[in-house]
Amino acid sequence: MTSGTKNRICFVVSSPITASAFLRAHIHVLSERFTIDLAANCPDPAELELIARHARVKQVPLQRKISPLSDLYALVRLYVLFRQGKYVAVFREKIERQLEFDLRVPLREGMEQLGRSGMLRQ
């Protein structure tokens, strides 16, 4: 990290409710040390107004319903976001259907990491 710049972290969620309910406090605290981006399926920016004070909200059409074309579009949007963002870490919510691709960023399962330490955390 060079002086004057912060490392970047990205949170990926399919629902703005998830971000508002579970991530707002984390994003607020982390924004003091990192630049935070939130990739969410959120057509109405007012839904994430409190989070937008501490993070840049990026609209990505992530949907829980399986739809090959929209999933491919979302994957391309995430790929471009991750490449441009040069994040030190990307946290994502756990969704039942996840497409696992090598995006060359360290992915972390947020809630699954709680209570784990050392080798178990990797």
C-alpha positions as CSV (number, residue, x, y, z in Angstrom):
1,M,0.0,0.0,0.0
2,T,1.5,3.3,-1.0
3,S,1.1,6.4,1.1
4,G,-2.2,8.2,0.4
5,T,-4.0,5.2,-1.1
6,K,-6.0,2.5,0.5
7,N,-6.2,-1.2,-0.4
8,R,-9.5,-2.2,-1.9
9,I,-12.1,-4.7,-0.7
10,C,-15.3,-5.8,-2.5
11,F,-18.4,-7.4,-1.0
12,V,-20.7,-9.2,-3.4
13,V,-24.4,-9.8,-2.5
14,S,-27.4,-10.7,-4.5
15,S,-29.9,-8.8,-2.3
16,P,-29.6,-5.3,-0.8
17,I,-31.4,-6.6,2.3
18,T,-28.4,-8.9,3.0
19,A,-26.1,-5.9,2.7
20,S,-28.2,-3.7,4.9
21,A,-28.9,-6.3,7.6
22,F,-25.5,-8.0,7.9
23,L,-22.8,-5.9,6.3
24,R,-23.5,-2.3,7.1
25,A,-21.5,-2.2,10.4
26,H,-18.6,-4.2,8.8
27,I,-18.5,-1.9,5.9
28,H,-18.5,1.2,8.1
29,V,-15.6,-0.1,10.2
30,L,-13.6,-1.4,7.3
31,S,-14.0,1.8,5.3
32,E,-11.7,3.5,7.8
33,R,-8.8,1.4,6.5
34,F,-9.9,0.2,3.0
35,T,-11.7,1.5,0.0
36,I,-14.9,-0.6,-0.1
37,D,-17.0,-1.5,-3.1
38,L,-20.3,-3.3,-2.8
39,A,-21.5,-5.3,-5.9
40,A,-25.2,-5.9,-5.5
41,N,-28.4,-6.5,-7.4
42,C,-29.9,-3.2,-6.4
43,P,-31.8,-1.2,-9.1
44,D,-33.0,1.4,-6.4
45,P,-29.9,3.1,-4.9
46,A,-32.0,4.5,-2.1
47,E,-32.1,0.9,-0.6
48,L,-28.4,1.1,0.2
49,E,-28.2,4.8,1.1
50,L,-26.7,4.1,4.5
51,I,-24.0,1.9,3.0
52,A,-23.3,4.2,0.2
53,R,-21.9,6.7,2.7
54,H,-19.0,4.3,3.3
55,A,-18.8,2.2,0.1
56,R,-19.2,2.6,-3.6
57,V,-22.3,0.6,-4.7
58,K,-21.9,-1.2,-8.1
59,Q,-25.0,-2.5,-9.8
60,V,-24.5,-6.1,-10.8
61,P,-27.5,-8.1,-11.9
62,L,-27.0,-11.1,-9.5
63,Q,-30.1,-13.2,-9.2
64,R,-31.0,-16.2,-7.1
65,K,-33.1,-17.6,-9.9
66,I,-31.1,-19.7,-12.3
67,S,-31.0,-18.0,-15.7
68,P,-28.0,-18.9,-18.0
69,L,-27.9,-15.7,-20.0
70,S,-28.3,-13.3,-17.0
71,D,-25.8,-15.5,-15.0
72,L,-23.3,-15.2,-17.8
73,Y,-23.9,-11.4,-18.0
74,A,-23.4,-11.1,-14.3
75,L,-20.3,-13.2,-14.4
76,V,-18.8,-10.9,-17.1
77,R,-19.7,-7.8,-15.1
78,L,-18.1,-9.3,-12.0
79,Y,-15.0,-10.3,-13.9
80,V,-14.6,-6.8,-15.3
81,L,-15.2,-5.3,-11.8
82,F,-12.6,-7.5,-10.2
83,R,-10.0,-6.9,-12.8
84,Q,-10.5,-3.1,-12.7
85,G,-10.8,-3.0,-8.9
86,K,-7.5,-4.9,-8.1
87,Y,-9.0,-5.9,-4.8
88,V,-6.9,-7.4,-2.0
89,A,-10.0,-9.5,-1.0
90,V,-13.5,-10.2,-2.3
91,F,-16.2,-11.4,0.2
92,R,-19.4,-13.0,-1.2
93,E,-22.5,-14.2,0.4
94,K,-23.1,-17.9,0.1
95,I,-25.7,-18.6,-2.6
96,E,-27.0,-22.2,-3.2
97,R,-26.0,-22.0,-6.9
98,Q,-22.6,-20.5,-7.4
99,L,-20.5,-20.5,-10.5
100,E,-16.9,-21.0,-9.4
101,F,-14.4,-19.5,-11.8
102,D,-10.8,-18.5,-11.4
103,L,-11.1,-14.7,-11.0
104,R,-7.6,-14.4,-9.5
105,V,-8.7,-12.7,-6.3
106,P,-8.9,-14.3,-2.9
107,L,-12.5,-15.2,-2.2
108,R,-13.8,-15.6,1.3
109,E,-17.0,-17.1,2.6
110,G,-18.0,-14.4,5.1
111,M,-20.2,-16.2,7.6
112,E,-18.3,-19.5,7.3
113,Q,-15.1,-17.9,8.6
114,L,-16.6,-16.9,12.0
115,G,-15.0,-18.8,14.8
116,R,-12.3,-20.3,12.7
117,S,-8.6,-19.6,13.2
118,G,-5.3,-20.6,11.8
119,M,-5.3,-23.3,9.1
120,L,-9.1,-23.8,9.4
121,R,-9.7,-20.2,8.2
122,Q,-8.0,-20.9,4.9
